[in-house]
């Protein structure tokens, strides 16, 4: 609408192709396109004084030439129509595909890893399985020295070649089978008295293997008690060899992470050279960056050596004092335990002796009282039988006693007496006296037990626990 207002009346008349006095946007676009085509053609010149109205046929041809959408939009619409037509079409039925028959191939078994000829070859090549087989199956001595190779042990060989896995297995094997003391001897063993090389020196001397593996081996050996200040046949220790090879990581670990490095730094070899002197000579011969760093590090440590020695000496005294206190405490505990065992045994024996003596005294007193009560009961029974009441009782009980005696005679238990009646009377009196004696003794036993009770088992256990607790 704004575009129509900006046009002149003359222009609107030219654009009205159908003559209905109404101009549409379609007619205006056709007019602009006609002007562009007319201006491009140099042969046809239209004077502005003679305006020419477009016919309906010309307007239709112009509008047919001009598309409704831009080219990029037409391309997008064409793709959309193609997609619609594609997805509306039914999919053709899939034809069965004849798959070729798969051939079954049997893979050949993988060849077994080559076995080593000896345990020394296995240790040098890092074959842990073979080393385990030699030690566990073939029972090879782990402490054995190879006389054909300068008397080196398996740990020497593995440390020389930088086989950290073999070193780990050997140390764990010795610790599991021999103990920590044997492991400490194992990591400090020398090959021969001629060279006096330990596995730690072999790892520092060798140039074989990766540096990280050698550093791990040295850390393992130091962890299990390797002596850092040990000197070989030339008087060189681990710091001498590390400085000679300018191995900065090993030198840094030895001087910063170990306590014995302060003693190794000030140790002279048989040429009266300290590790600092060796590092200085290497730096003067070939001033590489590692040689310079090793020399500077050792010089710094040597400068602070006096302070570190004092610290180490103070630490040594403190550890020695703590060890003495710990030993005295353990000795006191052992002495107290031994004394407690001795006094417990003595108290137990004394308890049993006292208990047995008390029981014997009680039994003797009980027997004495029972005998006296029995004798007194017998005398009273005899006197009672001589009384009128006793005779009346005997006369009353005599027939029953006579019948009992006859039955015993008939059974053959007793021989037949000459006077059955007299024998029955005597037997009746003896039976009465025995009954009275038995009853009296039983009454006296109950009274004595009530006045003097027995030591029960729970009382014995109580006194035993009391004695044991007092002896602790």
C-alpha positions in Angstrom: 0.0 0.0 0.0 2.9 2.4 0.8 4.5 1.6 -2.6 1.3 2.6 -4.4 1.2 6.0 -2.7 4.7 6.8 -3.8 3.8 6.3 -7.5 2.4 9.1 -9.6 -1.0 9.1 -11.1 0.4 8.8 -14.6 2.4 5.8 -13.6 -0.7 4.2 -12.1 -2.6 4.7 -15.4 0.2 2.9 -17.2 0.1 0.0 -14.8 -3.7 -0.4 -15.1 -3.6 -3.0 -17.9 -7.2 -4.2 -17.8 -8.7 -0.7 -17.5 -10.8 -1.4 -14.4 -9.4 1.7 -12.6 -7.8 -0.6 -10.0 -4.1 -1.3 -9.8 -2.9 -4.5 -8.1 0.6 -5.3 -6.9 0.9 -7.8 -9.7 0.3 -5.1 -12.3 2.9 -2.8 -10.5 5.5 -5.5 -10.6 4.8 -6.1 -14.2 5.3 -2.4 -14.9 8.6 -2.3 -13.1 9.8 -5.3 -15.0 8.7 -3.8 -18.3 10.7 -0.6 -17.6 13.8 -2.6 -16.7 13.5 -4.5 -20.0 12.9 -1.3 -22.0 15.9 0.5 -20.4 18.1 -2.5 -21.3 17.1 -2.4 -25.0 18.9 0.5 -26.7 16.9 0.3 -29.9 13.5 0.8 -28.3 13.1 4.2 -26.7 9.8 5.2 -25.1 9.2 8.9 -24.7 7.8 9.9 -21.4 5.4 12.3 -23.2 3.7 9.5 -24.9 2.8 6.9 -22.2 1.8 3.5 -23.4 -0.6 1.4 -21.5 0.3 -2.3 -21.1 -2.0 -4.8 -22.6 -3.4 -7.7 -20.7 -1.4 -10.2 -22.9 1.8 -8.3 -22.2 1.0 -8.3 -18.5 0.3 -12.1 -18.5 3.6 -12.8 -20.4 5.5 -10.6 -17.9 4.0 -12.3 -14.9 4.7 -15.7 -16.3 8.4 -14.8 -16.8 8.6 -13.5 -13.2 8.4 -16.4 -10.7 6.6 -16.1 -7.4 9.5 -17.5 -5.3 13.1 -16.9 -5.2 15.5 -19.4 -6.8 16.8 -20.8 -3.5 13.2 -21.2 -2.3 12.2 -22.9 -5.5 15.0 -25.4 -5.1 13.9 -26.1 -1.5 10.3 -26.6 -2.6 11.4 -28.9 -5.4 13.3 -31.0 -2.8 10.2 -31.1 -0.6 8.0 -32.3 -3.4 10.5 -34.9 -4.3 10.6 -36.2 -0.7 6.9 -36.3 -0.5 6.7 -38.3 -3.8 9.4 -40.6 -2.6 7.8 -41.5 0.8 4.3 -41.9 -0.7 5.5 -44.6 -3.1 5.1 -48.1 -1.8 8.4 -49.8 -1.0 9.2 -52.7 -3.4 9.1 -56.2 -1.8 12.6 -57.2 -0.7 14.0 -60.0 -2.6 15.5 -62.8 -0.5 19.2 -62.6 -0.6 21.0 -65.8 -0.9 23.8 -65.8 1.6 26.8 -67.8 0.8 27.5 -70.7 3.1 30.0 -69.6 5.7 33.1 -71.7 5.9 34.0 -72.9 9.3 37.7 -72.5 9.8 39.5 -73.9 12.8 42.2 -71.6 14.1 45.5 -73.2 14.8 46.4 -73.1 18.4 48.7 -70.3 19.4 52.3 -71.4 19.8 53.4 -71.6 23.4 55.8 -68.9 24.5 59.4 -70.0 24.1 60.8 -71.5 27.3 64.1 -70.2 28.6 67.0 -72.5 28.8 67.9 -71.5 32.4 66.6 -69.3 35.2 69.3 -66.8 34.5 68.0 -66.3 30.9 64.5 -65.9 32.3 65.7 -63.2 34.8 67.6 -61.3 32.2 64.7 -61.2 29.7 62.1 -60.4 32.3 60.1 -63.7 31.9 58.4 -63.8 35.3 56.4 -67.0 34.5 59.6 -68.9 33.7 61.3 -67.6 36.8 58.3 -68.7 38.9 58.4 -72.1 37.2 62.1 -72.6 38.0 61.7 -71.5 41.6 58.4 -73.3 42.5 58.4 -76.3 40.2 62.0 -77.2 39.7 63.0 -75.9 43.2 65.9 -73.8 42.1 67.6 -72.1 45.0 66.8 -68.3 44.9 70.1 -67.6 46.8 72.2 -69.5 44.2 75.2 -67.7 42.6 75.9 -68.2 38.9 79.6 -69.0 38.9 79.7 -68.7 35.1 78.6 -65.1 35.3 80.8 -63.7 38.0 78.9 -65.2 40.9 75.8 -63.0 40.4 72.5 -64.0 41.9 69.1 -63.7 40.2 68.5 -60.3 41.8 71.9 -59.1 40.5 70.9 -60.2 36.9 67.4 -58.7 37.1 68.8 -55.4 38.5 71.5 -55.2 35.9 69.0 -55.6 33.0 66.4 -53.3 34.5 63.7 -56.0 34.8 61.5 -54.5 37.5 58.9 -57.2 37.3 61.4 -59.9 38.1 62.8 -57.9 41.0 59.4 -57.5 42.5 58.7 -61.2 42.2 62.0 -62.2 43.7 61.6 -59.9 46.7 58.1 -61.1 47.3 59.0 -64.7 46.9 61.9 -64.4 49.4 59.7 -62.5 51.9 56.9 -65.1 51.7 59.1 -68.2 51.9 62.1 -67.0 54.0 61.0 -64.0 56.0 62.1 -60.3 56.3 65.5 -61.0 57.8 66.4 -63.3 54.9 65.0 -60.6 52.5 67.3 -58.0 54.0 70.3 -60.3 53.5 69.1 -61.1 50.0 69.1 -57.5 48.8 72.5 -56.9 50.4 74.3 -60.0 49.2 77.5 -59.6 47.1 78.4 -61.5 44.0 82.0 -62.4 44.9 84.6 -61.1 47.3 86.6 -60.0 44.3 84.1 -57.4 43.0 81.8 -57.0 46.1 78.8 -55.8 44.0 75.3 -55.7 45.5 72.1 -55.6 43.4 71.8 -51.8 44.2 75.3 -51.2 42.7 74.4 -53.3 39.7 71.3 -51.2 39.1 73.4 -48.0 39.4 76.3 -49.3 37.2 74.2 -50.7 34.4 73.1 -48.7 31.3 70.6 -51.3 30.2 66.9 -51.0 30.6 64.6 -48.0 30.9 65.5 -45.3 33.4 62.1 -45.4 35.1 62.4 -49.1 35.6 65.9 -48.7 37.1 64.6 -46.0 39.4 61.8 -48.3 40.5 64.2 -51.1 41.2 66.4 -48.9 43.3 63.4 -47.7 45.3 62.4 -51.3 45.9 65.9 -52.3 47.0 66.1 -49.3 49.4 62.7 -50.1 50.8 63.7 -53.7 51.6 66.9 -52.6 53.4 69.6 -52.2 50.8 72.7 -50.5 52.2 73.3 -47.3 50.4 76.8 -46.7 51.7 78.1 -50.2 50.7 81.4 -50.0 48.7 82.5 -52.4 46.0 86.0 -53.6 45.4 87.1 -50.1 44.1 85.5 -48.3 47.0 82.6 -46.9 45.0 79.1 -46.7 46.4 75.8 -46.1 44.7 76.3 -42.3 44.5 79.8 -42.8 42.9 78.3 -44.8 40.1 75.2 -42.6 39.6 77.4 -39.5 39.5 79.8 -41.3 37.0 76.9 -42.0 34.7 75.2 -38.6 35.3 71.9 -40.1 36.1 70.1 -37.1 37.6 66.8 -38.8 38.7 68.7 -41.6 40.6 71.1 -39.1 42.3 68.2 -36.8 43.2 66.3 -39.8 44.8 69.3 -41.0 46.7 70.3 -37.7 48.2 66.8 -36.4 49.0 64.7 -39.5 49.8 67.2 -41.7 51.7 68.8 -41.0 55.1 72.1 -42.9 54.4 73.0 -40.6 51.5 74.7 -38.1 53.8 77.2 -40.8 54.7 77.6 -41.9 51.1 78.3 -38.3 50.0 81.3 -37.9 52.2 82.7 -41.4 51.5 85.9 -41.7 49.5 86.7 -44.5 47.2 90.1 -46.1 46.9 91.2 -43.2 44.6 90.3 -40.8 47.4 87.4 -39.4 45.4 84.0 -38.5 46.7 80.9 -38.6 44.6 81.2 -34.8 44.2 84.7 -35.3 42.8 83.5 -37.9 40.3 80.7 -35.6 39.2 83.1 -32.7 38.7 85.5 -34.8 36.6 82.6 -36.0 34.4 81.4 -32.4 34.0 84.9 -31.2 33.0 85.2 -34.1 30.5 81.8 -33.6 28.9 79.7 -30.7 30.2 76.2 -32.0 29.5 73.2 -30.6 31.2 72.6 -33.7 33.3 76.3 -33.7 34.4 76.1 -30.1 35.4 72.8 -30.7 37.3 74.3 -33.7 39.1 77.4 -31.7 40.1 75.3 -28.8 41.4 73.0 -31.1 43.4 75.9 -32.9 45.0 77.7 -29.7 45.7 74.6 -28.4 47.5 74.3 -31.6 49.5 78.0 -31.5 50.4 77.6 -27.9 51.6 74.8 -28.9 53.9 76.4 -32.1 54.9 77.4 -31.0 58.4 73.8 -30.0 59.3 72.4 -33.2 57.9 75.0 -35.2 59.8 74.0 -33.5 63.1 70.3 -34.2 62.3 71.1 -37.8 61.4 73.2 -38.2 64.6 70.3 -36.8 66.7 67.9 -39.0 65.0 70.1 -42.0 65.6 70.4 -41.2 69.3 66.6 -40.7 69.6 65.9 -44.0 67.8 68.5 -45.8 70.0 66.9 -44.3 73.2 63.5 -45.4 72.0 64.7 -48.9 71.3 66.3 -49.2 74.7 63.1 -48.0 76.4 61.1 -50.4 74.3 63.5 -53.3 75.1 63.4 -52.5 78.9 59.6 -52.4 78.8 59.4 -55.7 77.0 61.9 -57.2 79.4 59.8 -56.0 82.3 56.7 -57.5 80.8 58.4 -60.8 80.2 59.8 -60.8 83.8 56.4 -60.0 85.2 54.8 -62.8 83.2 57.4 -65.3 84.3 57.0 -64.3 87.9 53.2 -64.5 87.6 53.5 -68.0 86.1 55.8 -69.1 89.0 53.7 -67.6 91.7 50.5 -68.9 90.1 51.9 -72.5 90.2 53.0 -72.1 93.8 49.7 -70.6 94.8 47.9 -73.5 93.1 50.1 -76.0 94.9 49.6 -74.3 98.2 45.9 -74.2 97.6 45.7 -77.9 96.9 47.8 -78.7 99.9 45.7 -76.5 102.2 42.5 -78.0 100.7 43.7 -81.6 101.2 44.9 -80.9 104.7 41.6 -79.3 105.7 39.6 -82.2 104.2 41.8 -84.7 106.0 41.3 -82.9 109.3 37.6 -82.7 108.8 37.3 -86.3 107.9 39.3 -87.3 111.0 37.2 -85.2 113.3 34.0 -86.6 111.7 35.2 -90.1 112.1 36.1 -89.5 115.8 32.7 -87.9 116.6 30.9 -90.7 114.8 32.8 -93.4 116.7 32.1 -91.7 120.0 28.4 -91.3 119.2 28.2 -95.0 118.1 29.8 -96.3 121.3 27.5 -94.1 123.3 24.5 -95.4 121.4 25.6 -99.0 121.9 25.9 -98.5 125.7 22.5 -96.8 125.9 20.9 -99.6 123.9 22.4 -102.3 126.1 21.2 -100.5 129.2 17.8 -100.0 127.8 17.4 -103.7 127.0 18.1 -104.5 130.7 15.3 -102.3 131.8 11.7 -103.3 132.3 10.6 -101.6 129.1 13.4 -103.2 127.2 12.5 -106.7 128.4 8.8 -106.1 127.6 9.8 -104.9 124.1 12.0 -108.0 123.7 9.3 -110.3 124.9 6.8 -108.7 122.4 9.2 -108.9 119.4 10.6 -112.4 120.3 7.9 -114.4 118.3 8.6 -112.4 115.1 12.3 -112.8 115.6 11.9 -116.6 116.2 9.9 -117.0 113.0 12.6 -115.1 111.1 15.3 -117.2 112.5 13.4 -120.4 111.6 13.0 -119.2 108.1 16.7 -118.5 107.8 17.5 -121.9 109.2 15.2 -123.6 106.7 16.7 -121.7 103.9 20.2 -122.8 104.9 21.4 -119.3 105.6 22.2 -120.0 109.2 22.9 -123.3 110.9 20.4 -124.6 113.4 21.3 -123.6 116.9 20.7 -125.8 119.9 18.2 -123.3 121.6 16.2 -121.5 118.9 14.5 -119.2 121.5 17.7 -118.1 123.1 19.4 -117.6 119.8 16.4 -115.5 118.6 16.5 -113.4 121.7 20.3 -112.7 121.3 19.7 -111.9 117.6 16.9 -109.5 118.4 19.1 -107.7 120.9 22.0 -107.4 118.5 19.7 -106.1 115.8 18.3 -103.4 118.1 21.8 -102.3 119.2 23.0 -102.1 115.6 20.0 -100.2 114.5 20.4 -97.7 117.3 24.1 -97.3 116.5 23.4 -96.7 112.8 20.7 -94.1 113.5 22.8 -92.3 115.9 25.8 -92.2 113.6 23.6 -90.9 110.7 22.2 -88.2 112.9 25.7 -87.1 114.1 26.9 -87.1 110.4 24.1 -84.8 109.4 24.7 -82.5 112.3 28.5 -82.4 111.7 27.9 -81.7 108.0 25.6 -78.9 108.9 28.1 -77.4 111.3 31.2 -78.1 109.1 30.0 -78.1 105.4 32.1 -79.4 102.6 34.0 -77.0 100.2 31.9 -76.9 97.1 33.3 -76.8 93.6 32.2 -73.2 92.9 34.0 -72.0 96.0 37.2 -73.7 94.7 36.9 -72.0 91.4 36.3 -68.7 93.1 39.4 -69.0 95.2 41.4 -70.1 92.2 40.3 -67.1 90.2 41.1 -64.9 93.2 44.6 -66.3 93.5 45.2 -66.0 89.7 44.0 -62.4 89.6 46.3 -61.5 92.5 49.3 -63.0 90.8 48.9 -61.0 87.6 
